[in-house]
Amino acid sequence: MSLSTSSKEADTSTHRVAGSDLADSKDITRFLTAIGEPIRLQLLYLLGDQGRRNVGDIARQFRLSRPAISHHLKVLKDAGVLDSEKVGQEVYYWLERERIVATLRALADAAATFRCGE
């Protein structure tokens, strides 16, 4: 095995979560980055409490512009946290609860196997 192969394998292994492949790791990173921003986390809780809402309804509950809220919603949607549907001129968003739970469960399951202090 050459040094470059060994180095490449080491780089890939640092991105794995409990046997997942690199694509899964990127998805998890995108997910955590999306929900790690305070406004986006508030959006997650808001939609969790109130269910399906349009951008106008959501924006009225924040001190941010509608374009800023739309940006945050897009980041959450791109990360698989939300889904949306355009109805006429309005876009409605809602949580992808199953995806959120599955992602967090996979991360928690991986963490449960970590060797801590061993």
C-alpha positions as CSV (number, residue, x, y, z in Angstrom):
1,M,0.0,0.0,0.0
2,S,1.4,3.4,-1.0
3,L,1.6,6.4,1.3
4,S,-1.0,8.2,-0.8
5,T,-3.5,5.4,-0.5
6,S,-3.0,5.2,3.2
7,S,-3.4,8.9,3.5
8,K,-6.6,8.8,1.4
9,E,-8.0,6.0,3.5
10,A,-7.3,8.0,6.7
11,D,-9.0,11.1,5.3
12,T,-12.1,9.0,4.3
13,S,-12.3,7.2,7.6
14,T,-12.4,10.5,9.6
15,H,-15.6,11.4,7.8
16,R,-17.5,8.2,8.6
17,V,-20.2,7.8,11.1
18,A,-20.8,4.3,12.4
19,G,-20.0,2.6,9.2
20,S,-21.8,5.1,7.0
21,D,-20.3,6.2,3.7
22,L,-19.0,9.6,2.9
23,A,-22.2,10.7,1.3
24,D,-24.1,10.0,4.6
25,S,-21.5,12.0,6.5
26,K,-22.0,14.9,4.2
27,D,-25.8,14.7,4.7
28,I,-25.4,14.6,8.5
29,T,-23.0,17.5,8.4
30,R,-25.5,19.5,6.2
31,F,-28.3,18.6,8.6
32,L,-26.4,19.6,11.7
33,T,-25.2,22.8,10.1
34,A,-28.7,23.7,9.1
35,I,-30.3,23.2,12.5
36,G,-27.3,24.6,14.3
37,E,-28.1,28.2,13.4
38,P,-30.4,29.8,16.1
39,I,-33.0,31.3,13.7
40,R,-33.3,28.0,11.8
41,L,-33.6,26.1,15.1
42,Q,-36.5,28.5,16.0
43,L,-38.0,27.8,12.6
44,L,-37.9,24.1,13.3
45,Y,-39.6,24.5,16.6
46,L,-42.2,26.9,15.1
47,L,-43.1,24.4,12.4
48,G,-43.1,21.6,14.9
49,D,-45.6,23.4,17.0
50,Q,-47.8,24.9,14.3
51,G,-47.5,22.5,11.4
52,R,-47.6,23.5,7.8
53,R,-47.2,27.3,7.3
54,N,-46.6,29.7,4.4
55,V,-43.6,32.0,4.3
56,G,-45.8,35.1,5.1
57,D,-47.2,33.4,8.3
58,I,-43.7,32.4,9.3
59,A,-42.1,35.7,8.6
60,R,-44.6,37.6,10.7
61,Q,-43.4,35.8,13.8
62,F,-39.8,37.0,13.4
63,R,-38.0,40.3,13.2
64,L,-36.3,39.3,10.0
65,S,-37.2,40.2,6.4
66,R,-39.3,37.8,4.4
67,P,-36.3,37.2,2.0
68,A,-34.1,36.4,5.1
69,I,-36.7,33.9,6.3
70,S,-37.0,32.4,2.9
71,H,-33.2,31.9,2.8
72,H,-33.3,30.1,6.1
73,L,-36.2,27.9,5.0
74,K,-34.3,27.0,1.8
75,V,-31.2,26.0,3.9
76,L,-33.5,23.8,6.0
77,K,-35.2,22.3,2.9
78,D,-31.8,21.6,1.2
79,A,-30.7,19.7,4.4
80,G,-33.9,17.6,4.3
81,V,-35.3,19.1,7.5
82,L,-38.3,20.7,5.7
83,D,-40.4,20.0,2.6
84,S,-42.5,22.5,0.7
85,E,-45.2,23.0,-1.8
86,K,-46.1,26.0,-3.9
87,V,-49.8,26.8,-4.0
88,G,-50.6,29.7,-6.2
89,Q,-48.3,32.5,-5.1
90,E,-47.5,31.1,-1.7
91,V,-45.0,28.5,-0.7
92,Y,-45.9,26.3,2.3
93,Y,-43.3,24.6,4.5
94,W,-43.5,21.7,7.0
95,L,-41.2,19.5,8.9
96,E,-39.9,16.2,7.5
97,R,-40.3,14.6,11.0
98,E,-39.4,11.1,9.9
99,R,-36.1,12.3,8.3
100,I,-35.3,14.5,11.4
101,V,-35.9,11.6,13.8
102,A,-34.0,9.1,11.6
103,T,-31.0,11.4,11.3
104,L,-30.8,12.2,15.0
105,R,-31.4,8.5,15.9
106,A,-28.5,7.4,13.6
107,L,-26.2,10.0,15.1
108,A,-27.2,8.9,18.7
109,D,-26.8,5.3,17.8
110,A,-23.3,6.0,16.5
111,A,-22.4,8.0,19.6
112,A,-23.5,5.1,21.8
113,T,-20.8,3.0,20.2
114,F,-18.0,5.6,20.7
115,R,-15.1,4.5,22.9
116,C,-14.8,7.1,25.6
117,G,-11.9,7.0,28.0
118,E,-11.0,3.4,27.0
